[in-house]
Amino acid sequence: MLLRDISARVNFPPASDFDTCIGDLGDVAALTQACANIDTVFHLAGEAHVAKAGPRHAVTSVAAAKNLLEAAIGQGVRRIVVLSSSLAQAAQANGGDVTAYGTDKLEAENTFKQAAAKGEIEVLILRSVNVYGVGMKGNIAAMIGLIHGGRLPRLPRLSNRISLVAVTDLAKALILAAKSPDANGRTYMLTDGEAYAISEIEEAIYRCLGKRLPPRRTPAMVLYVASLTAGLLSRLGIRKSGISARTYRNLTSENLFNNNDICAELGFRPSTTLYDMLPAICSNIVDVMAVESDQE
């Protein structure tokens, strides 16, 4: 759904103008076929929300980077634009909530940078924060669904701030990264430039859904215990839930970055904010929930 949104908003050619090559990231022959007669490769593959690394995750991260490089260099690809993650920055700083996903993204980044340093291929890396748009997944989408269903008590007052970016602006940044002649070897943080407070996002969701904001806030400790319990029940297979102690940490941790470098050097200009897109996002989630309810 997000890919359709990208195509519609950045004026990509119609789908009929694309050649489709379906393959596996572990298959160098398939990657070689995909890279034939290609100037620029966008490497967007990854498996998010991974707490522990495993064989499947490795194929979609570090091993994939090596396989793609081998194929792209062999076919004379000019540039690879790598969509990485702000979690790679956390891994690089060796602080915060370092995940297997972030660690492997950082290792994959280094693999691409080494090839660029040798002059084998041009590389540009975008470290994106969490992406919002119609069809989005993740904590904010889960919050919208829970509030719509009346299953989320009001959050405690949270002063932490987070960075986000719209899927449409992400697409524009990828195009800028492909076209910029002087950005070889550079790594950029990608955000929409806003600092979002979780409590303000919560209030905006209630407004978009037309629901009354509960007058009382949940104590932080109660929310933590509830998140911990939900995660445990999910792991035991007793009750499926996307909520866990990690969800609580994501809600309460500062996760703020700036986009100064990409704006100054690539001319990136964010065009929207979460609050601009929130009505459409909420409407889509409500519609999907209604369809799923009818199918039960």
N, C-alpha and C positions, 0 to 999 in steps of 0.2 A: 504493500500500500504506500509506503514512504517512497519507494522507487518511482511509482507512478506520479507521485506528487512532485518529485524532482524533475521528471521529464516534462511535466506540464508547465512548470514555472521557470525553467531556464532555457526553454525553446530548443530542446533536443530534437533531432529529426524523428519522424514517426517510426514506430517499431519495425515497420516493413523495410526500413532502410538499414537495419542492423543485420549483421551476420551473427548467428548464434553458434557458439562452440561450447558444448557442455563437457566438462571433464572434472578430474579430481586434483586437488592441490598436491597430492602425493605422486601424481603422474606427470613426469617431466615431458613425456611425448605429447600429452594433451596440452600442456602449457606452451610447448613449442609451437604447436599448431595455432593456438590462440594468439601468440605473439607475432606470427608471420605477417609482414607488411604493415606493422603497427608502429606509429611514432611515439605514442604516449600510453603508458599503462597506469590505470588507477587500481591500486591494491587496497581493497576494502574488506578483505576476508578477516574473520576473527570469531571466536566463540566467547561471548561475554558472560558475566555472572558466574565465573569459574572460581571456586574457593581453593581447589586442589588441582594441580596439573595432572594430566593423564595422557595416554598415547594419542587419543583422538584430538585433544587440545593441542598437543605438540605439532600435529600435522597441519593445523590451521594457524600456526604462529611461526615459530622459528624455522621448522623444516620447510614450511611453505615459502618463507622468505628466500631460503637458499635455492629451492626448486625454481621459483619464479625468476630469480636473478640469473640462474643458469640458462633458462629458456630465453629470457629477454635479451641478455647479452649476446647469446648465440644468434639471435634473429636481428640484431642491430637496432633494438629499440632505443630511442634517444633518451627518454626520461621515464622514471617511475615516480608517481605521486602516491605516497604511502599515508593512508588514514590510520593514525595511531590514536592514543588515548591519553587523557590527563593522568590516568593511573600509571603510565610510563614515567611521568614526571615525578610522581610520588615514589616510585621504585628507584629512580635516579637519585632523589634526595634522601633515600633510605629512611623515610619517616612516614607517619600517618598510617593509614590502613593499606599496607602493601599486599596486593593479591597476586595469585599465580598469573592471572591475566595481565596485570601491569608489568610484572617481571618479565614475562615472555614477550610482551610488546616492546619493552626496552631492549631485550636481546635481539629481537627482529630488527628494530631500528638500527642497532649497531652493525648488524650484518649488511644492511643496505648502505650505511655510511661508509663502511670499509670499501665497498665496491666503488662508491663515488670518489673516495679519496685516491683510489688507484687509477681513476680516469676511465673505468670500464663502462660507466653509464651515469647519467645525471639522476640525482635523487632529491626529492623535496618531501619533507615530513610535516604533516599536520596533526598536532595533538588536540583532538577534539574533546570538549567536555560533553556531558549528556545532551542528547539531541531531542528536541520536541517537534511535534507536528501531528497531523491527523494520521491515526494508525500507530502512534507511538506505544512503546512498552516501558516497563520500569516502574520506579516508585511513585512518580507523579500520576501515571495512568492508574496504578493500583489504588492510590488515594482517591482519585475521582470515582472509580467504581465502588469503593467502600462507602464513600460519602453518599453517592446516589442510592446505594442499597440500605442506607441507614445503619451501617455496621461499623462505623468508625467514630469513637468518641472524639470530642474536640481535643486537639493536641495541646500540650503544655506550651506556654509562651517561649518561643525559641528565637534567640537573637542571632544565631549563626546565619551566614549568607552563602549562597552557592552561585556558580556560573552555569549558564546553559547556552545553547545555540539552536536556532531554527534549522530544520532540514533544508529549507530553501536557501538559507545563507550558507549552509555547509556545501551545498552543490555549487554555489557561486565561488566559494573559496577554492574548491577543487579545480574549477576552470581557471581561476587566476593562477593557481599553483602550476598548472600545466603550461600556461602561456608565458609566465614571467621569465625573461631571458637571463636574469642575474641572480636567481635564487637557488642555484645548484648547491646542494649540500646543507641547506638551511633547514631549521626546525622551528615551527611556529605554533604557539598556542592559539586555539580557535574558540572564541566565545562571541556572544552578541553584545558584549560590553556592559551588560546590566549586572547588578548585584541583587539577587533575589533572596528575600527573607522567607523562610519556610512558613512562618505564621501568616505572612501576607499572601502567599500562594494559596494556603488553606482558605483564607477568607474570600479570595477571588473565585475559587472553585465553588464555594457555597453560593455566591452571587450568580455565577453562570448557570448553576443547576436550579436556581430559584428556590433554594432551601434556606430555612431559618438557621442562623448560626447558634449553636447551643450556648447558653449563658455561662456554663461552668467548664473550666479547663480540667483535663486529666492530669494528675500529678505525674511528674517525669518518671518516678520510680514505678508507678503502676503501669505506665506505658512500656517501660523497659521489661518488666516481668511478663507482661502480656505478649510482647514480641518474642521473648525468649521461649515462652511456652508454645506459641504458635509454630516457631521454628522446630522445636523438639517434636511436636505432634506430626509435623509434616515429614520429618526425617524417619519417624517410626511408621509412617504410612497410615496413621490413624485419621488424620484430617489434612487434606491438601490445602496448602496456603503459600502465598508468595511472601509472607511476612516472617521475619526472623530477627535475631539480635543484630545482624548486619544491617537490616532495614532501619533499625533504631539508630545505629551509628551513622548511617547515611543521612538520616533526618536531622541529627543533632551536631554533626561535625561541620566545621568551616571548610568550604571547598571552593575557594574564590581564586580566579586567575584573571590576567589582563590580556587584551588582544592588541596592545600597542604596536608590537613589531610587525604583525601582518597588516595592520592598517597603514603604518608608515611606509613599509617596503613594497607591499603588493597592491596597495590602494583598496584594501578590503573595507567595505562599508555595510554594516548590518542594516537590514531593511525592516526588521520587525522585532517584536518581543513576545515572550510567552503570553503576556496579558492580551496582546492583539489576537493571538491565535487560539486562546483558551476556549472561547465559545464554540468554535468549530471542533476542537479536540473533544470537549465534553459532549457535544451533540453526537459525534461519531461513537464514542464509548457507550453512551446510553443506547444508541441504536443497536450496536453489537450485542449488548447485554439483553436487549429485548428479543433479538433473534435467537440467541442462545437459550433464553427462557422458554420460547415457543417450541424449540426443538426437544426440550426435555420431556 
